[in-house]
Amino acid sequence: MDPRHPEYESDTRAQVIAPLIAAASGPLGTNAQYLFSLEQELIKLGMQDDGLNDLLVSVKKLLAENYPDAVLRPGFA
């Protein structure tokens, strides 16, 4: 991570980065899809992360509010 990058965010609280993740996308899909894939992989490994869970809840809420007809599913990760 480069703190000099214009899109760098030093505040990692869920309420700060959830809107960024909900809106971000690239050539391989959305950042939310990547997050959902990470969640699925952790579940497969029997692992849980409370901070990640908070972030997932926030991102899913934002997506449901802004894209009510969207299907939330993992991406390519």
mmCIF file of the N, C-alpha and C atoms, coordinates in Angstrom:
data_MODEL
# 
_entry.id   MODEL 
# 
loop_
_atom_site.group_PDB 
_atom_site.id 
_atom_site.type_symbol 
_atom_site.label_atom_id 
_atom_site.label_alt_id 
_atom_site.label_comp_id 
_atom_site.label_asym_id 
_atom_site.label_entity_id 
_atom_site.label_seq_id 
_atom_site.pdbx_PDB_ins_code 
_atom_site.Cartn_x 
_atom_site.Cartn_y 
_atom_site.Cartn_z 
_atom_site.occupancy 
_atom_site.B_iso_or_equiv 
_atom_site.pdbx_formal_charge 
_atom_site.auth_seq_id 
_atom_site.auth_comp_id 
_atom_site.auth_asym_id 
_atom_site.auth_atom_id 
_atom_site.pdbx_PDB_model_num 
ATOM 1   N N  . MET A 1 1  ? 0.836   -1.180  0.000   1.00 0.00 ? 1  MET A N  1 
ATOM 2   C CA . MET A 1 1  ? 0.000   0.000   0.000   1.00 0.00 ? 1  MET A CA 1 
ATOM 3   C C  . MET A 1 1  ? 0.880   1.242   0.000   1.00 0.00 ? 1  MET A C  1 
ATOM 4   N N  . ASP A 1 2  ? 0.473   2.176   -0.786  1.00 0.00 ? 2  ASP A N  1 
ATOM 5   C CA . ASP A 1 2  ? 1.216   3.425   -0.904  1.00 0.00 ? 2  ASP A CA 1 
ATOM 6   C C  . ASP A 1 2  ? 0.367   4.563   -0.348  1.00 0.00 ? 2  ASP A C  1 
ATOM 7   N N  . PRO A 1 3  ? 0.697   5.069   0.836   1.00 0.00 ? 3  PRO A N  1 
ATOM 8   C CA . PRO A 1 3  ? -0.102  6.149   1.424   1.00 0.00 ? 3  PRO A CA 1 
ATOM 9   C C  . PRO A 1 3  ? -0.100  7.432   0.601   1.00 0.00 ? 3  PRO A C  1 
ATOM 10  N N  . ARG A 1 4  ? 0.764   7.518   -0.394  1.00 0.00 ? 4  ARG A N  1 
ATOM 11  C CA . ARG A 1 4  ? 0.773   8.708   -1.256  1.00 0.00 ? 4  ARG A CA 1 
ATOM 12  C C  . ARG A 1 4  ? -0.217  8.586   -2.409  1.00 0.00 ? 4  ARG A C  1 
ATOM 13  N N  . HIS A 1 5  ? -0.750  7.393   -2.608  1.00 0.00 ? 5  HIS A N  1 
ATOM 14  C CA . HIS A 1 5  ? -1.698  7.180   -3.701  1.00 0.00 ? 5  HIS A CA 1 
ATOM 15  C C  . HIS A 1 5  ? -2.979  7.972   -3.414  1.00 0.00 ? 5  HIS A C  1 
ATOM 16  N N  . PRO A 1 6  ? -3.566  8.604   -4.429  1.00 0.00 ? 6  PRO A N  1 
ATOM 17  C CA . PRO A 1 6  ? -4.752  9.439   -4.204  1.00 0.00 ? 6  PRO A CA 1 
ATOM 18  C C  . PRO A 1 6  ? -5.973  8.672   -3.685  1.00 0.00 ? 6  PRO A C  1 
ATOM 19  N N  . GLU A 1 7  ? -6.022  7.367   -3.884  1.00 0.00 ? 7  GLU A N  1 
ATOM 20  C CA . GLU A 1 7  ? -7.162  6.585   -3.401  1.00 0.00 ? 7  GLU A CA 1 
ATOM 21  C C  . GLU A 1 7  ? -6.862  5.831   -2.103  1.00 0.00 ? 7  GLU A C  1 
ATOM 22  N N  . TYR A 1 8  ? -5.711  6.077   -1.514  1.00 0.00 ? 8  TYR A N  1 
ATOM 23  C CA . TYR A 1 8  ? -5.336  5.427   -0.256  1.00 0.00 ? 8  TYR A CA 1 
ATOM 24  C C  . TYR A 1 8  ? -6.245  5.921   0.863   1.00 0.00 ? 8  TYR A C  1 
ATOM 25  N N  . GLU A 1 9  ? -6.720  5.008   1.703   1.00 0.00 ? 9  GLU A N  1 
ATOM 26  C CA . GLU A 1 9  ? -7.537  5.359   2.865   1.00 0.00 ? 9  GLU A CA 1 
ATOM 27  C C  . GLU A 1 9  ? -6.886  4.742   4.093   1.00 0.00 ? 9  GLU A C  1 
ATOM 28  N N  . SER A 1 10 ? -6.448  5.584   5.011   1.00 0.00 ? 10 SER A N  1 
ATOM 29  C CA . SER A 1 10 ? -5.767  5.089   6.206   1.00 0.00 ? 10 SER A CA 1 
ATOM 30  C C  . SER A 1 10 ? -6.744  4.633   7.289   1.00 0.00 ? 10 SER A C  1 
ATOM 31  N N  . ASP A 1 11 ? -7.969  5.113   7.238   1.00 0.00 ? 11 ASP A N  1 
ATOM 32  C CA . ASP A 1 11 ? -8.985  4.753   8.227   1.00 0.00 ? 11 ASP A CA 1 
ATOM 33  C C  . ASP A 1 11 ? -9.651  3.453   7.776   1.00 0.00 ? 11 ASP A C  1 
ATOM 34  N N  . THR A 1 12 ? -9.414  2.372   8.504   1.00 0.00 ? 12 THR A N  1 
ATOM 35  C CA . THR A 1 12 ? -9.911  1.060   8.087   1.00 0.00 ? 12 THR A CA 1 
ATOM 36  C C  . THR A 1 12 ? -11.194 0.632   8.804   1.00 0.00 ? 12 THR A C  1 
ATOM 37  N N  . ARG A 1 13 ? -11.871 1.559   9.451   1.00 0.00 ? 13 ARG A N  1 
ATOM 38  C CA . ARG A 1 13 ? -13.142 1.203   10.097  1.00 0.00 ? 13 ARG A CA 1 
ATOM 39  C C  . ARG A 1 13 ? -14.171 0.833   9.030   1.00 0.00 ? 13 ARG A C  1 
ATOM 40  N N  . ALA A 1 14 ? -15.017 -0.142  9.350   1.00 0.00 ? 14 ALA A N  1 
ATOM 41  C CA . ALA A 1 14 ? -16.005 -0.641  8.388   1.00 0.00 ? 14 ALA A CA 1 
ATOM 42  C C  . ALA A 1 14 ? -16.873 0.477   7.829   1.00 0.00 ? 14 ALA A C  1 
ATOM 43  N N  . GLN A 1 15 ? -17.299 1.408   8.668   1.00 0.00 ? 15 GLN A N  1 
ATOM 44  C CA . GLN A 1 15 ? -18.181 2.469   8.185   1.00 0.00 ? 15 GLN A CA 1 
ATOM 45  C C  . GLN A 1 15 ? -17.481 3.415   7.213   1.00 0.00 ? 15 GLN A C  1 
ATOM 46  N N  . VAL A 1 16 ? -16.161 3.424   7.219   1.00 0.00 ? 16 VAL A N  1 
ATOM 47  C CA . VAL A 1 16 ? -15.399 4.272   6.295   1.00 0.00 ? 16 VAL A CA 1 
ATOM 48  C C  . VAL A 1 16 ? -15.122 3.535   4.987   1.00 0.00 ? 16 VAL A C  1 
ATOM 49  N N  . ILE A 1 17 ? -14.688 2.284   5.079   1.00 0.00 ? 17 ILE A N  1 
ATOM 50  C CA . ILE A 1 17 ? -14.285 1.592   3.849   1.00 0.00 ? 17 ILE A CA 1 
ATOM 51  C C  . ILE A 1 17 ? -15.413 0.819   3.169   1.00 0.00 ? 17 ILE A C  1 
ATOM 52  N N  . ALA A 1 18 ? -16.502 0.539   3.877   1.00 0.00 ? 18 ALA A N  1 
ATOM 53  C CA . ALA A 1 18 ? -17.617 -0.184  3.249   1.00 0.00 ? 18 ALA A CA 1 
ATOM 54  C C  . ALA A 1 18 ? -18.157 0.537   2.015   1.00 0.00 ? 18 ALA A C  1 
ATOM 55  N N  . PRO A 1 19 ? -18.370 1.854   2.053   1.00 0.00 ? 19 PRO A N  1 
ATOM 56  C CA . PRO A 1 19 ? -18.848 2.524   0.831   1.00 0.00 ? 19 PRO A CA 1 
ATOM 57  C C  . PRO A 1 19 ? -17.839 2.447   -0.315  1.00 0.00 ? 19 PRO A C  1 
ATOM 58  N N  . LEU A 1 20 ? -16.562 2.454   0.010   1.00 0.00 ? 20 LEU A N  1 
ATOM 59  C CA . LEU A 1 20 ? -15.537 2.344   -1.031  1.00 0.00 ? 20 LEU A CA 1 
ATOM 60  C C  . LEU A 1 20 ? -15.584 0.967   -1.682  1.00 0.00 ? 20 LEU A C  1 
ATOM 61  N N  . ILE A 1 21 ? -15.708 -0.067  -0.862  1.00 0.00 ? 21 ILE A N  1 
ATOM 62  C CA . ILE A 1 21 ? -15.766 -1.440  -1.367  1.00 0.00 ? 21 ILE A CA 1 
ATOM 63  C C  . ILE A 1 21 ? -17.048 -1.665  -2.163  1.00 0.00 ? 21 ILE A C  1 
ATOM 64  N N  . ALA A 1 22 ? -18.164 -1.136  -1.667  1.00 0.00 ? 22 ALA A N  1 
ATOM 65  C CA . ALA A 1 22 ? -19.448 -1.316  -2.349  1.00 0.00 ? 22 ALA A CA 1 
ATOM 66  C C  . ALA A 1 22 ? -19.448 -0.684  -3.735  1.00 0.00 ? 22 ALA A C  1 
ATOM 67  N N  . ALA A 1 23 ? -18.665 0.374   -3.916  1.00 0.00 ? 23 ALA A N  1 
ATOM 68  C CA . ALA A 1 23 ? -18.665 1.107   -5.189  1.00 0.00 ? 23 ALA A CA 1 
ATOM 69  C C  . ALA A 1 23 ? -17.531 0.708   -6.131  1.00 0.00 ? 23 ALA A C  1 
ATOM 70  N N  . ALA A 1 24 ? -16.509 0.038   -5.623  1.00 0.00 ? 24 ALA A N  1 
ATOM 71  C CA . ALA A 1 24 ? -15.306 -0.222  -6.426  1.00 0.00 ? 24 ALA A CA 1 
ATOM 72  C C  . ALA A 1 24 ? -15.471 -1.435  -7.337  1.00 0.00 ? 24 ALA A C  1 
ATOM 73  N N  . SER A 1 25 ? -14.898 -1.326  -8.539  1.00 0.00 ? 25 SER A N  1 
ATOM 74  C CA . SER A 1 25 ? -14.882 -2.461  -9.457  1.00 0.00 ? 25 SER A CA 1 
ATOM 75  C C  . SER A 1 25 ? -13.678 -2.352  -10.377 1.00 0.00 ? 25 SER A C  1 
ATOM 76  N N  . GLY A 1 26 ? -13.341 -3.477  -10.968 1.00 0.00 ? 26 GLY A N  1 
ATOM 77  C CA . GLY A 1 26 ? -12.213 -3.534  -11.894 1.00 0.00 ? 26 GLY A CA 1 
ATOM 78  C C  . GLY A 1 26 ? -12.509 -4.523  -12.993 1.00 0.00 ? 26 GLY A C  1 
ATOM 79  N N  . PRO A 1 27 ? -11.501 -4.854  -13.795 1.00 0.00 ? 27 PRO A N  1 
ATOM 80  C CA . PRO A 1 27 ? -11.724 -5.726  -14.948 1.00 0.00 ? 27 PRO A CA 1 
ATOM 81  C C  . PRO A 1 27 ? -12.176 -7.147  -14.585 1.00 0.00 ? 27 PRO A C  1 
ATOM 82  N N  . LEU A 1 28 ? -11.915 -7.596  -13.377 1.00 0.00 ? 28 LEU A N  1 
ATOM 83  C CA . LEU A 1 28 ? -12.298 -8.957  -12.986 1.00 0.00 ? 28 LEU A CA 1 
ATOM 84  C C  . LEU A 1 28 ? -13.529 -9.010  -12.098 1.00 0.00 ? 28 LEU A C  1 
ATOM 85  N N  . GLY A 1 29 ? -14.184 -7.887  -11.899 1.00 0.00 ? 29 GLY A N  1 
ATOM 86  C CA . GLY A 1 29 ? -15.383 -7.875  -11.072 1.00 0.00 ? 29 GLY A CA 1 
ATOM 87  C C  . GLY A 1 29 ? -15.362 -6.744  -10.070 1.00 0.00 ? 29 GLY A C  1 
ATOM 88  N N  . THR A 1 30 ? -16.269 -6.839  -9.125  1.00 0.00 ? 30 THR A N  1 
ATOM 89  C CA . THR A 1 30 ? -16.374 -5.785  -8.115  1.00 0.00 ? 30 THR A CA 1 
ATOM 90  C C  . THR A 1 30 ? -15.540 -6.127  -6.892  1.00 0.00 ? 30 THR A C  1 
ATOM 91  N N  . ASN A 1 31 ? -15.245 -5.106  -6.123  1.00 0.00 ? 31 ASN A N  1 
ATOM 92  C CA . ASN A 1 31 ? -14.524 -5.312  -4.872  1.00 0.00 ? 31 ASN A CA 1 
ATOM 93  C C  . ASN A 1 31 ? -15.409 -6.076  -3.894  1.00 0.00 ? 31 ASN A C  1 
ATOM 94  N N  . ALA A 1 32 ? -16.721 -5.856  -3.968  1.00 0.00 ? 32 ALA A N  1 
ATOM 95  C CA . ALA A 1 32 ? -17.650 -6.590  -3.111  1.00 0.00 ? 32 ALA A CA 1 
ATOM 96  C C  . ALA A 1 32 ? -17.604 -8.085  -3.424  1.00 0.00 ? 32 ALA A C  1 
ATOM 97  N N  . GLN A 1 33 ? -17.534 -8.448  -4.707  1.00 0.00 ? 33 GLN A N  1 
ATOM 98  C CA . GLN A 1 33 ? -17.426 -9.866  -5.074  1.00 0.00 ? 33 GLN A CA 1 
ATOM 99  C C  . GLN A 1 33 ? -16.167 -10.487 -4.472  1.00 0.00 ? 33 GLN A C  1 
ATOM 100 N N  . TYR A 1 34 ? -15.084 -9.753  -4.502  1.00 0.00 ? 34 TYR A N  1 
ATOM 101 C CA . TYR A 1 34 ? -13.836 -10.245 -3.917  1.00 0.00 ? 34 TYR A CA 1 
ATOM 102 C C  . TYR A 1 34 ? -14.021 -10.464 -2.414  1.00 0.00 ? 34 TYR A C  1 
ATOM 103 N N  . LEU A 1 35 ? -14.686 -9.508  -1.759  1.00 0.00 ? 35 LEU A N  1 
ATOM 104 C CA . LEU A 1 35 ? -14.951 -9.620  -0.325  1.00 0.00 ? 35 LEU A CA 1 
ATOM 105 C C  . LEU A 1 35 ? -15.811 -10.848 -0.031  1.00 0.00 ? 35 LEU A C  1 
ATOM 106 N N  . PHE A 1 36 ? -16.843 -11.081 -0.845  1.00 0.00 ? 36 PHE A N  1 
ATOM 107 C CA . PHE A 1 36 ? -17.709 -12.241 -0.639  1.00 0.00 ? 36 PHE A CA 1 
ATOM 108 C C  . PHE A 1 36 ? -16.952 -13.545 -0.881  1.00 0.00 ? 36 PHE A C  1 
ATOM 109 N N  . SER A 1 37 ? -16.035 -13.543 -1.827  1.00 0.00 ? 37 SER A N  1 
ATOM 110 C CA . SER A 1 37 ? -15.200 -14.720 -2.079  1.00 0.00 ? 37 SER A CA 1 
ATOM 111 C C  . SER A 1 37 ? -14.289 -15.004 -0.893  1.00 0.00 ? 37 SER A C  1 
ATOM 112 N N  . LEU A 1 38 ? -13.731 -13.954 -0.327  1.00 0.00 ? 38 LEU A N  1 
ATOM 113 C CA . LEU A 1 38 ? -12.888 -14.109 0.861   1.00 0.00 ? 38 LEU A CA 1 
ATOM 114 C C  . LEU A 1 38 ? -13.696 -14.720 1.998   1.00 0.00 ? 38 LEU A C  1 
ATOM 115 N N  . GLU A 1 39 ? -14.914 -14.242 2.179   1.00 0.00 ? 39 GLU A N  1 
ATOM 116 C CA . GLU A 1 39 ? -15.792 -14.793 3.212   1.00 0.00 ? 39 GLU A CA 1 
ATOM 117 C C  . GLU A 1 39 ? -15.999 -16.293 2.989   1.00 0.00 ? 39 GLU A C  1 
ATOM 118 N N  . GLN A 1 40 ? -16.287 -16.703 1.760   1.00 0.00 ? 40 GLN A N  1 
ATOM 119 C CA . GLN A 1 40 ? -16.523 -18.114 1.455   1.00 0.00 ? 40 GLN A CA 1 
ATOM 120 C C  . GLN A 1 40 ? -15.287 -18.974 1.718   1.00 0.00 ? 40 GLN A C  1 
ATOM 121 N N  . GLU A 1 41 ? -14.134 -18.470 1.361   1.00 0.00 ? 41 GLU A N  1 
ATOM 122 C CA . GLU A 1 41 ? -12.894 -19.223 1.593   1.00 0.00 ? 41 GLU A CA 1 
ATOM 123 C C  . GLU A 1 41 ? -12.611 -19.372 3.083   1.00 0.00 ? 41 GLU A C  1 
ATOM 124 N N  . LEU A 1 42 ? -12.860 -18.333 3.859   1.00 0.00 ? 42 LEU A N  1 
ATOM 125 C CA . LEU A 1 42 ? -12.662 -18.435 5.309   1.00 0.00 ? 42 LEU A CA 1 
ATOM 126 C C  . LEU A 1 42 ? -13.629 -19.438 5.917   1.00 0.00 ? 42 LEU A C  1 
ATOM 127 N N  . ILE A 1 43 ? -14.869 -19.448 5.429   1.00 0.00 ? 43 ILE A N  1 
ATOM 128 C CA . ILE A 1 43 ? -15.849 -20.422 5.913   1.00 0.00 ? 43 ILE A CA 1 
ATOM 129 C C  . ILE A 1 43 ? -15.365 -21.842 5.614   1.00 0.00 ? 43 ILE A C  1 
ATOM 130 N N  . LYS A 1 44 ? -14.860 -22.074 4.412   1.00 0.00 ? 44 LYS A N  1 
ATOM 131 C CA . LYS A 1 44 ? -14.343 -23.401 4.039   1.00 0.00 ? 44 LYS A CA 1 
ATOM 132 C C  . LYS A 1 44 ? -13.220 -23.847 4.963   1.00 0.00 ? 44 LYS A C  1 
ATOM 133 N N  . LEU A 1 45 ? -12.424 -22.889 5.427   1.00 0.00 ? 45 LEU A N  1 
ATOM 134 C CA . LEU A 1 45 ? -11.296 -23.195 6.307   1.00 0.00 ? 45 LEU A CA 1 
ATOM 135 C C  . LEU A 1 45 ? -11.689 -23.219 7.781   1.00 0.00 ? 45 LEU A C  1 
ATOM 136 N N  . GLY A 1 46 ? -12.963 -22.957 8.060   1.00 0.00 ? 46 GLY A N  1 
ATOM 137 C CA . GLY A 1 46 ? -13.432 -22.936 9.438   1.00 0.00 ? 46 GLY A CA 1 
ATOM 138 C C  . GLY A 1 46 ? -12.944 -21.731 10.211  1.00 0.00 ? 46 GLY A C  1 
ATOM 139 N N  . MET A 1 47 ? -12.687 -20.659 9.511   1.00 0.00 ? 47 MET A N  1 
ATOM 140 C CA . MET A 1 47 ? -12.150 -19.451 10.140  1.00 0.00 ? 47 MET A CA 1 
ATOM 141 C C  . MET A 1 47 ? -13.210 -18.350 10.155  1.00 0.00 ? 47 MET A C  1 
ATOM 142 N N  . GLN A 1 48 ? -13.052 -17.463 11.129  1.00 0.00 ? 48 GLN A N  1 
ATOM 143 C CA . GLN A 1 48 ? -13.967 -16.334 11.264  1.00 0.00 ? 48 GLN A CA 1 
ATOM 144 C C  . GLN A 1 48 ? -13.176 -15.109 11.687  1.00 0.00 ? 48 GLN A C  1 
ATOM 145 N N  . ASP A 1 49 ? -13.566 -13.958 11.180  1.00 0.00 ? 49 ASP A N  1 
ATOM 146 C CA . ASP A 1 49 ? -12.919 -12.700 11.541  1.00 0.00 ? 49 ASP A CA 1 
ATOM 147 C C  . ASP A 1 49 ? -14.016 -11.680 11.821  1.00 0.00 ? 49 ASP A C  1 
ATOM 148 N N  . ASP A 1 50 ? -14.101 -11.224 13.064  1.00 0.00 ? 50 ASP A N  1 
ATOM 149 C CA . ASP A 1 50 ? -15.172 -10.310 13.448  1.00 0.00 ? 50 ASP A CA 1 
ATOM 150 C C  . ASP A 1 50 ? -15.125 -8.995  12.677  1.00 0.00 ? 50 ASP A C  1 
ATOM 151 N N  . GLY A 1 51 ? -13.930 -8.479  12.431  1.00 0.00 ? 51 GLY A N  1 
ATOM 152 C CA . GLY A 1 51 ? -13.797 -7.237  11.665  1.00 0.00 ? 51 GLY A CA 1 
ATOM 153 C C  . GLY A 1 51 ? -14.284 -7.413  10.240  1.00 0.00 ? 51 GLY A C  1 
ATOM 154 N N  . LEU A 1 52 ? -13.947 -8.552  9.645   1.00 0.00 ? 52 LEU A N  1 
ATOM 155 C CA . LEU A 1 52 ? -14.410 -8.849  8.291   1.00 0.00 ? 52 LEU A CA 1 
ATOM 156 C C  . LEU A 1 52 ? -15.927 -9.016  8.271   1.00 0.00 ? 52 LEU A C  1 
ATOM 157 N N  . ASN A 1 53 ? -16.467 -9.657  9.295   1.00 0.00 ? 53 ASN A N  1 
ATOM 158 C CA . ASN A 1 53 ? -17.918 -9.823  9.372   1.00 0.00 ? 53 ASN A CA 1 
ATOM 159 C C  . ASN A 1 53 ? -18.626 -8.475  9.452   1.00 0.00 ? 53 ASN A C  1 
ATOM 160 N N  . ASP A 1 54 ? -18.088 -7.547  10.237  1.00 0.00 ? 54 ASP A N  1 
ATOM 161 C CA . ASP A 1 54 ? -18.666 -6.198  10.313  1.00 0.00 ? 54 ASP A CA 1 
ATOM 162 C C  . ASP A 1 54 ? -18.643 -5.529  8.944   1.00 0.00 ? 54 ASP A C  1 
ATOM 163 N N  . LEU A 1 55 ? -17.546 -5.692  8.240   1.00 0.00 ? 55 LEU A N  1 
ATOM 164 C CA . LEU A 1 55 ? -17.403 -5.110  6.909   1.00 0.00 ? 55 LEU A CA 1 
ATOM 165 C C  . LEU A 1 55 ? -18.406 -5.739  5.933   1.00 0.00 ? 55 LEU A C  1 
ATOM 166 N N  . LEU A 1 56 ? -18.560 -7.043  5.985   1.00 0.00 ? 56 LEU A N  1 
ATOM 167 C CA . LEU A 1 56 ? -19.524 -7.735  5.124   1.00 0.00 ? 56 LEU A CA 1 
ATOM 168 C C  . LEU A 1 56 ? -20.943 -7.229  5.354   1.00 0.00 ? 56 LEU A C  1 
ATOM 169 N N  . VAL A 1 57 ? -21.324 -7.092  6.608   1.00 0.00 ? 57 VAL A N  1 
ATOM 170 C CA . VAL A 1 57 ? -22.666 -6.599  6.932   1.00 0.00 ? 57 VAL A CA 1 
ATOM 171 C C  . VAL A 1 57 ? -22.866 -5.201  6.365   1.00 0.00 ? 57 VAL A C  1 
ATOM 172 N N  . SER A 1 58 ? -21.881 -4.342  6.546   1.00 0.00 ? 58 SER A N  1 
ATOM 173 C CA . SER A 1 58 ? -21.983 -2.965  6.053   1.00 0.00 ? 58 SER A CA 1 
ATOM 174 C C  . SER A 1 58 ? -22.065 -2.907  4.532   1.00 0.00 ? 58 SER A C  1 
ATOM 175 N N  . VAL A 1 59 ? -21.225 -3.676  3.849   1.00 0.00 ? 59 VAL A N  1 
ATOM 176 C CA . VAL A 1 59 ? -21.222 -3.675  2.380   1.00 0.00 ? 59 VAL A CA 1 
ATOM 177 C C  . VAL A 1 59 ? -22.539 -4.245  1.850   1.00 0.00 ? 59 VAL A C  1 
ATOM 178 N N  . LYS A 1 60 ? -23.010 -5.339  2.421   1.00 0.00 ? 60 LYS A N  1 
ATOM 179 C CA . LYS A 1 60 ? -24.272 -5.927  1.968   1.00 0.00 ? 60 LYS A CA 1 
ATOM 180 C C  . LYS A 1 60 ? -25.431 -4.963  2.173   1.00 0.00 ? 60 LYS A C  1 
ATOM 181 N N  . LYS A 1 61 ? -25.419 -4.237  3.286   1.00 0.00 ? 61 LYS A N  1 
ATOM 182 C CA . LYS A 1 61 ? -26.476 -3.251  3.551   1.00 0.00 ? 61 LYS A CA 1 
ATOM 183 C C  . LYS A 1 61 ? -26.440 -2.140  2.505   1.00 0.00 ? 61 LYS A C  1 
ATOM 184 N N  . LEU A 1 62 ? -25.255 -1.626  2.222   1.00 0.00 ? 62 LEU A N  1 
ATOM 185 C CA . LEU A 1 62 ? -25.122 -0.563  1.217   1.00 0.00 ? 62 LEU A CA 1 
ATOM 186 C C  . LEU A 1 62 ? -25.570 -1.038  -0.162  1.00 0.00 ? 62 LEU A C  1 
ATOM 187 N N  . LEU A 1 63 ? -25.182 -2.239  -0.535  1.00 0.00 ? 63 LEU A N  1 
ATOM 188 C CA . LEU A 1 63 ? -25.577 -2.767  -1.837  1.00 0.00 ? 63 LEU A CA 1 
ATOM 189 C C  . LEU A 1 63 ? -27.090 -2.975  -1.908  1.00 0.00 ? 63 LEU A C  1 
ATOM 190 N N  . ALA A 1 64 ? -27.687 -3.469  -0.833  1.00 0.00 ? 64 ALA A N  1 
ATOM 191 C CA . ALA A 1 64 ? -29.137 -3.679  -0.810  1.00 0.00 ? 64 ALA A CA 1 
ATOM 192 C C  . ALA A 1 64 ? -29.886 -2.354  -0.922  1.00 0.00 ? 64 ALA A C  1 
ATOM 193 N N  . GLU A 1 65 ? -29.355 -1.306  -0.292  1.00 0.00 ? 65 GLU A N  1 
ATOM 194 C CA . GLU A 1 65 ? -29.988 0.012   -0.356  1.00 0.00 ? 65 GLU A CA 1 
ATOM 195 C C  . GLU A 1 65 ? -29.858 0.629   -1.742  1.00 0.00 ? 65 GLU A C  1 
ATOM 196 N N  . ASN A 1 66 ? -28.697 0.472   -2.361  1.00 0.00 ? 66 ASN A N  1 
ATOM 197 C CA . ASN A 1 66 ? -28.423 1.133   -3.636  1.00 0.00 ? 66 ASN A CA 1 
ATOM 198 C C  . ASN A 1 66 ? -28.758 0.292   -4.863  1.00 0.00 ? 66 ASN A C  1 
ATOM 199 N N  . TYR A 1 67 ? -28.748 -1.022  -4.700  1.00 0.00 ? 67 TYR A N  1 
ATOM 200 C CA . TYR A 1 67 ? -29.029 -1.939  -5.812  1.00 0.00 ? 67 TYR A CA 1 
ATOM 201 C C  . TYR A 1 67 ? -29.963 -3.039  -5.314  1.00 0.00 ? 67 TYR A C  1 
ATOM 202 N N  . PRO A 1 68 ? -31.223 -2.712  -5.041  1.00 0.00 ? 68 PRO A N  1 
ATOM 203 C CA . PRO A 1 68 ? -32.121 -3.686  -4.400  1.00 0.00 ? 68 PRO A CA 1 
ATOM 204 C C  . PRO A 1 68 ? -32.352 -4.969  -5.198  1.00 0.00 ? 68 PRO A C  1 
ATOM 205 N N  . ASP A 1 69 ? -32.158 -4.934  -6.508  1.00 0.00 ? 69 ASP A N  1 
ATOM 206 C CA . ASP A 1 69 ? -32.383 -6.129  -7.328  1.00 0.00 ? 69 ASP A CA 1 
ATOM 207 C C  . ASP A 1 69 ? -31.109 -6.922  -7.603  1.00 0.00 ? 69 ASP A C  1 
ATOM 208 N N  . ALA A 1 70 ? -29.998 -6.472  -7.056  1.00 0.00 ? 70 ALA A N  1 
ATOM 209 C CA . ALA A 1 70 ? -28.710 -7.122  -7.322  1.00 0.00 ? 70 ALA A CA 1 
ATOM 210 C C  . ALA A 1 70 ? -28.640 -8.486  -6.636  1.00 0.00 ? 70 ALA A C  1 
ATOM 211 N N  . VAL A 1 71 ? -27.942 -9.397  -7.279  1.00 0.00 ? 71 VAL A N  1 
ATOM 212 C CA . VAL A 1 71 ? -27.662 -10.708 -6.697  1.00 0.00 ? 71 VAL A CA 1 
ATOM 213 C C  . VAL A 1 71 ? -26.259 -10.634 -6.113  1.00 0.00 ? 71 VAL A C  1 
ATOM 214 N N  . LEU A 1 72 ? -26.152 -10.863 -4.813  1.00 0.00 ? 72 LEU A N  1 
ATOM 215 C CA . LEU A 1 72 ? -24.858 -10.776 -4.143  1.00 0.00 ? 72 LEU A CA 1 
ATOM 216 C C  . LEU A 1 72 ? -24.207 -12.152 -4.160  1.00 0.00 ? 72 LEU A C  1 
ATOM 217 N N  . ARG A 1 73 ? -23.072 -12.242 -4.841  1.00 0.00 ? 73 ARG A N  1 
ATOM 218 C CA . ARG A 1 73 ? -22.389 -13.537 -4.940  1.00 0.00 ? 73 ARG A CA 1 
ATOM 219 C C  . ARG A 1 73 ? -20.880 -13.324 -5.025  1.00 0.00 ? 73 ARG A C  1 
ATOM 220 N N  . PRO A 1 74 ? -20.123 -14.368 -4.685  1.00 0.00 ? 74 PRO A N  1 
ATOM 221 C CA . PRO A 1 74 ? -18.669 -14.267 -4.780  1.00 0.00 ? 74 PRO A CA 1 
ATOM 222 C C  . PRO A 1 74 ? -18.217 -14.024 -6.214  1.00 0.00 ? 74 PRO A C  1 
ATOM 223 N N  . GLY A 1 75 ? -17.007 -13.517 -6.327  1.00 0.00 ? 75 GLY A N  1 
ATOM 224 C CA . GLY A 1 75 ? -16.422 -13.251 -7.637  1.00 0.00 ? 75 GLY A CA 1 
ATOM 225 C C  . GLY A 1 75 ? -15.414 -14.307 -8.029  1.00 0.00 ? 75 GLY A C  1 
ATOM 226 N N  . PHE A 1 76 ? -14.268 -13.873 -8.490  1.00 0.00 ? 76 PHE A N  1 
ATOM 227 C CA . PHE A 1 76 ? -13.263 -14.775 -9.040  1.00 0.00 ? 76 PHE A CA 1 
ATOM 228 C C  . PHE A 1 76 ? -12.227 -15.248 -8.038  1.00 0.00 ? 76 PHE A C  1 
ATOM 229 N N  . ALA A 1 77 ? -12.239 -14.747 -6.837  1.00 0.00 ? 77 ALA A N  1 
ATOM 230 C CA . ALA A 1 77 ? -11.185 -15.074 -5.874  1.00 0.00 ? 77 ALA A CA 1 
ATOM 231 C C  . ALA A 1 77 ? -11.204 -16.539 -5.498  1.00 0.00 ? 77 ALA A C  1 
# 
